[in-house]
Amino acid sequence: MRNRRGRSRAVLAVVAAAVLGVAGCDAGGDPPDGGQGTKAKAQAAVWDRSPSSLAAVGDSITRGFDACAVLSDCPEVSWATGDSAEVDSLAVRLLGPTGAAEHSWNYAVTGARMADLPGQIGLAAAHAPQLLTVMVGANDACRSSLSAMTSVAGFRSDFEEALRTLRRTLPKTQVYVASVPNLKRLWSQGRTNPLGKQVWKLGICPSMLGDADAVDAAATKRRDAVENRVEAYNKVLGQVCATDVRCRFDGGAVFDYRFGTDQLSHWDWFHPSQDGQARLAAIAYRKVTS
């Protein structure tokens, strides 16, 4: 009798262990989704889809560079804060035209890299915006050579410092982070335009756009290296943003967007045109309000 009871208890122990294993250790230990479900629920609880003020930081794309005139900023058509009816910027969509004029600010700087972000955030923080938009990283890859590109580790360190700068003064400001565009896609579209290639020779993204017509093994390897670095930057943006419950990454939506010639500046055939800026605004609005 004692032997049968012992065997019964042993069988029950094995069954219980199997059930807990199939359940993914829900009775204790790490959650089966790696914590992503918990993080998503926490973010949903604090994320405000209707912020009342907005500040933008980043680079030439957010300044509307080459969207209105050659080699010139045109912030009125910025995807983030512009007042152009054709673009219908994120600020206008969220705040309305009057609200955007009074409660949105653009601190992006043409040519800026990730290392410049903490300084821009410091300026934006003076307004205590409820939403901060970030689009930066293209210039970290658009360098004079492959060796001059910002390292992935350096990019991560600079982004982490930027978020720390923000959180020291604005712990509850929401952050929307746009991915770095696919620079190789922009090259493939713009290289068919003779005017664009002449403007590229002035020094626009030489690591990708240099020797624009070359398609030999060396040129292909160089462009692939730039593309790989951009993909690594986007991975960093997603990972670092995921550590902050009030930060939303676009999931690669800007990188994945297939810019065509209508969405590229007809001055340099690389930066977004006003139509391209409108597409960026639409992507941002979807992500911020989802």
Rosetta blueprint (number, residue, H / E / L):
1 M L
2 R H
3 N H
4 R H
5 R H
6 G H
7 R H
8 S H
9 R H
10 A H
11 V H
12 L H
13 A H
14 V H
15 V H
16 A H
17 A H
18 A H
19 V H
20 L H
21 G H
22 V H
23 A L
24 G L
25 C L
26 D L
27 A L
28 G L
29 G L
30 D L
31 P L
32 P L
33 D L
34 G L
35 G L
36 Q H
37 G H
38 T H
39 K H
40 A H
41 K H
42 A H
43 Q H
44 A H
45 A H
46 V H
47 W L
48 D L
49 R L
50 S L
51 P L
52 S L
53 S L
54 L E
55 A E
56 A E
57 V E
58 G E
59 D L
60 S L
61 I L
62 T L
63 R L
64 G L
65 F L
66 D L
67 A L
68 C L
69 A L
70 V L
71 L L
72 S L
73 D L
74 C L
75 P H
76 E H
77 V H
78 S L
79 W L
80 A L
81 T L
82 G L
83 D L
84 S L
85 A L
86 E L
87 V L
88 D L
89 S L
90 L H
91 A H
92 V H
93 R H
94 L H
95 L H
96 G H
97 P H
98 T H
99 G H
100 A H
101 A H
102 E H
103 H H
104 S E
105 W E
106 N E
107 Y L
108 A L
109 V L
110 T L
111 G L
112 A L
113 R L
114 M H
115 A H
116 D H
117 L H
118 P H
119 G H
120 Q H
121 I H
122 G H
123 L H
124 A H
125 A H
126 A H
127 H H
128 A L
129 P L
130 Q L
131 L E
132 L E
133 T E
134 V E
135 M E
136 V L
137 G L
138 A H
139 N H
140 D H
141 A H
142 C L
143 R L
144 S L
145 S L
146 L H
147 S H
148 A H
149 M L
150 T L
151 S L
152 V H
153 A H
154 G H
155 F H
156 R H
157 S H
158 D H
159 F H
160 E H
161 E H
162 A H
163 L H
164 R H
165 T H
166 L H
167 R H
168 R H
169 T H
170 L L
171 P L
172 K L
173 T L
174 Q E
175 V E
176 Y E
177 V E
178 A L
179 S L
180 V L
181 P L
182 N L
183 L H
184 K H
185 R H
186 L H
187 W H
188 S H
189 Q H
190 G H
191 R L
192 T L
193 N L
194 P H
195 L H
196 G H
197 K H
198 Q H
199 V H
200 W H
201 K L
202 L L
203 G L
204 I L
205 C L
206 P H
207 S H
208 M H
209 L H
210 G L
211 D L
212 A L
213 D L
214 A L
215 V L
216 D L
217 A H
218 A H
219 A H
220 T H
221 K H
222 R H
223 R H
224 D H
225 A H
226 V H
227 E H
228 N H
229 R H
230 V H
231 E H
232 A H
233 Y H
234 N H
235 K H
236 V H
237 L H
238 G H
239 Q H
240 V H
241 C H
242 A L
243 T L
244 D L
245 V L
246 R L
247 C E
248 R E
249 F E
250 D L
251 G L
252 G L
253 A H
254 V H
255 F H
256 D H
257 Y L
258 R L
259 F L
260 G L
261 T H
262 D H
263 Q H
264 L E
265 S L
266 H L
267 W L
268 D L
269 W L
270 F L
271 H L
272 P E
273 S L
274 Q H
275 D H
276 G H
277 Q H
278 A H
279 R H
280 L H
281 A H
282 A H
283 I H
284 A H
285 Y H
286 R H
287 K H
288 V H
289 T H
290 S L
